[in-house]
């Protein structure tokens, strides 16, 4: 009997001293709001997390996630290339909008067995609607069975890292790859 209690004590003590066994690491985002970041830091080496981003430096039509970037220099214009990781969610329109590139919104491009995310002119396109749920997922408004997620493949991006974005069936995605934190201004 005493041996079982000692085993329980060791197990409970170990869990209390190692909370990372129970929870994933949250990112320590240096980016100025607004931004949308994956709630789990995963393997981002700086601890900054993965923010929604445009592909390459500055404006691009394709989207990905990228290491959240440090704050821009004071007085930088809105379209400064370092602001390309700044996105905001509008719950009234269900749009994920670029901060740096006004009037541009995230849109899902779906084809059989493949998806891409693009930054296109905000419109009534059915795949521009995303609903942010209490479970921290973004679901495609036109088909709530699809969630915004990152792939499991981390890639080098100069001094940073990136992960491709995808729309995936929510019940087939690893939760740590599809939970987001929305930080407003």
N, C-alpha and C positions, 0 to 999 in steps of 0.2 A: 504494500500500500504506500509506504513512504517513498519507494522508488518511482512510482507513477507520479506522485505529487512533485518530486524533484524534476522529473522529465517535463511536466507541464510548466514548472517554474522556469526552467531553462528555455523552453520554447517561447513562452510569453516574454521573457526578458530579452531574448534575441530579437523578437519582432518589435519591441518597444525601442530598442537601440538601433534598429535598422528599418526605419520607415520606408526606405526605398524598396524594400521587399513587398510592401503593401501598396505603395503609390508610385506612379511614374514621376520622373522629374519634370517640374513645370519650367517653362522657359523664363529667362530673365531678359526681357525684351528692351533694347536700348532705343528703338524707333519711337519717334514722336507720334502720338495718336493723330488721326485714326489709323488703325491697322487691324488685320484679322490674322491670328496666329494659331497654328496647331497647338492643342492644349498639352501635348506631350512633347518634350524636347527631343525625344528619340535619340539619335546619334549626332545631333548638331554639335560640333566640337567646342564652340565658344559658349554654349549654354544660352545663346540668344533665341533659339527656336526657329521655326520655319514660318515665314510670313507669305501670304499670297503676293505674287510678284508678276511683272511682265517678263517675257523671255529676253535675255540679253540686257545690255545697259540702256536705260531710258525707255522710250515708247516702243511697243511691239504689239502685234496683233495676237500672238500666242501667249499663254500664261503658264505659270509653274508656281512652285514655292521656292523660296530662297532664304538663306540666312537673313534674319531680320537685321537691318542695317543701323549703324550708329546715327544719331541725330545729325541733320544737315547743318552746315555752317549758318550762323545767324544771318537773317535777311535773304536766304536763298529763295529764288522764285518758286512758285507752286510747281512748275514743270521741271524743276531741278532733277537730274537723273537719280539722285539718291532717294527721292520721294516715290520711286516706282514700286516700293513695297507698301505703300500707304493706300489702303482700301477701306471703305466704310460700307456698312450694311444699312439700307433704308427699309425698315419693317413695314412702312406704309405701301411702298411700291414693290417690295420683295426683290430689290435689286442690290447687287454687289457692285459698287461704283468706285472708279479710280479717283483718288484725291488729286494726284498729279496731273491727270489728263481729263479735265472736266468734260462731261457729256459722254463718257465711255463707260460701258458696263460689261461685266462678265457674262458670257453666253456659252452654253454647252453646245458642242457640235457632236451629234451622235450619228454613228454609222453602225452597221451590223458588226458587233464584236469589238468596236473601238469607240473611244471618245477623246475629244480634245476640248480645251477651254480656250476661248478667245476673248479679246478685249475689243468690243465693237460699239458703234453708236448705240446709245440707250434707245430702246424702242419697245414695242409691244410684242416682240418675238417671244414665242412660247417658251423657249429654252433660256430666257434671261431671268425668269422668275425663280427665286430660291427662298425657301421658308426655313428660318432658323428655329429649331425646336429646342425644348427644354433639355433634351439629352445632348445638347451641344453639336448636333449635326445640322448641316445645310442639306435640305432635300429639294430636289427639282420639283417646282410647283406643279408642272404638267404631268409628272409621274413621281409621286412621293416615295416610290420604291427605290429611287436612285438617290445616292448620297455623294456629296463632294468629298473626295479623299485624295491622299497622296499615295504614290506607289511605295513599295518597300525598298526601292533602289535609290540610295543616296549617291550623288555624283559630285565630283569636284567642280567648282565654279570659281576659278581664280583663287583668291585667298579664302573663299567661302565654300559653301556646299548648297546643293539644290536637290529637289525631288520633283518629278513630274506630278501634275494634277490629273485626276480622272473622275469621271462619273461612274460609279459602280453600284451594283445592287446592294442595298444597305445590309441585307442579311448575309452577304458574302464577304463583307469587308471586316478586317481586324479593327476593333473599336479605337485603338490608339492611332489609327491612320485616318480617322474621319471625324474626330471631335475637335471643335474650334472654339477659340475665345475671341469675342468681338470687343474691341476697345474703341470707344467713341472719343471725340474731341473733349 
